[in-house]
Amino acid sequence: MAQSHGHAVLRASALDDVAVALRPIAAGSEAGGVVASETIPAAHKIALHAIAAGGVVRKSGLPIGIARADIAAGALVHSHNLSFDAATAIPALMQPSATPALHPAATFQGFVRPDGRVGTRNFIGLFVVGNCGATAARKTADWFDAEKLAAFPNVDGVVPFVHELGCGMEMTGEPMDLLRRTISGTIRNPNMAGAVVVALGCERNNLQVFLDQEQLERGDMFRTVTIQDVGGIANTLDIARGFIAEMLPLANRAVRQSVPVARLVVGVQSATPDGFSGLSANPALGAAMDLLVAQGGTVILSETPEIIGMEHSLAARAATPEIAAALLARVDWWRDYNRGRDTQLNGRLNPASAAAGLATLLEKSVDGISKGGASALMEVRRYAEQVQGPGLVFMDTPDNDAVAVTGQIAGGAILIAMTTGLGTAFGSLPAPTLKLASNTETFTRLQDDIDLNCGVMLDGDVSVAEMGRRIFDALLRHASGEPTKGEIEGMGENEFVPWPIGVFA
């Protein structure tokens, strides 16, 4: 793990030019073997030696930027004196790690579906092809409250999956294809026992075309209702409620049974990272994901803008040249898409990230990529495409939490693990989100929202490997039905957000 010096700073690698302040360091104070020449805020970086202008600055053994000017030992190293040009990428530095020592053969209690896939939850969903059906879908789902569901203890809930798309957009092409595969992928997620799709009837995302394109067939556990055809909202609610009432006894037949952890598909995310994320929560989650991969499980790493600068390192871990090329092609798409825009790919980190200690996009990428572990890259998928697994998979998504998680769940994730530095109240359905704090202050402040505290690593008391095992064990508990904090608080119904790319008219 990282080296700490008097518990004032933490140096992640002997190769590092900087250390991260564990608490505010006053000017004139000794820290990390140097005297601070200015105040160093917590989670920010202090130079451990003089760095010449143009020199590469390393943290965690990896480059995080180039010195804009000479940096004196003891100085604050941040965006004012550190830069990174997102038009370039650093050479490949990371190779697949050796297989970690195997946890004892692990299992979890999951729902085995008729097609053999395994879920961690057992939901019935109300879906819409366009926003015009949203009210009917939400009212139908809300009708099935705890009292009405009490007779069906094996059903986790009836949930609306509504969105703002489906009309005012092109009827064919990538945006519509993306929307359709997101909806159908979520319907097919192993955590879904059944679904009802509500349509108005005149959406650009035509119901029958959607069904035909996505090869969805109506049956006992998949029904549709069109508002214009049945005579309005009131009749739609009666019909949709009737469909759900018929599905509930069938869904309730599902019971949890012991299955190998190889059946687990986990999407990994980061939300509001800080300067501690790359030293605690992210590498610990990566260690847990390496344990999962070692046992035949599947990990989905996403958020393409947050691997910019590290894409060649990730590509170097690809199992085949074709997989590497597919990854680099998606990064190239993002570079073109962001050209000339005021985004982080063009050097503009959001103010919260900068205030939390991150200096460059490259530092954010170095920190963020570690949450996927160090296993070989086995697959690259576009947004919401079905993931095959096993092993580490990359899915192209934005770094918007709700959009990225929606794509991962549509691709087959049945559990989400999310690290956070500043804190997040995010939740997701039908696959719940386990949240990991990078520091103890955030965990304490938001302990009703966050599940695990990785801040204990910063004191040097818990190693990356040990924290990784704790996360791995927690994932198995939550996969087996233990509610996450987000589930306890009722989060997730409003976080179904298909990626809104494309032309609107």
Buried (B, 14 or more C-beta within 10 A) or exposed (E): BBBBBEEBBBBBEEEBBBBBBBBBBEEEBEBBBBBBBEBBBBBBBBBBEBBEEEBEBBBBEBBBBBBEEEBEBBBBBBBEBBBBBBEEBBEBEBEBBEEBEEBEEBBBBBBBBEEEBBBBBBBBBBBBBBBBBBBBBBBBBEBBEEEBBEEBEBBBBBBBBBBEBBBEBBEEEEBBBBBBBBBBBBBBBBBBBBBBBBBBBEBBBBBEBBBEBBEBEEEEBBBBBBBEEBEEBEBBBEBBBBBBEEBBEBBBEBEBEEBBBBBBBBBBBBBBBBBBBBBBBBBBBBBBBBBBBBBBBBBBBBBBBBBBBBBBBBBBBBBEEEBBEBBBEBBEEBBEBBEEEEBBBBBBBEEEBBBBBBBBBBBBBBBBBBBBBBBBBBBBBBBBBEBEBBBBBBBBBBBBBBBBBBBBBBBBBBBBBBBBBBBBBBBBBBBBBBBBBBBBBBBEBBEEBBBBBBBBBBEBEBBBBBBBBBBBBBBBEBBBBBEBBBBEEEBBBEBBBBBBBBEEE
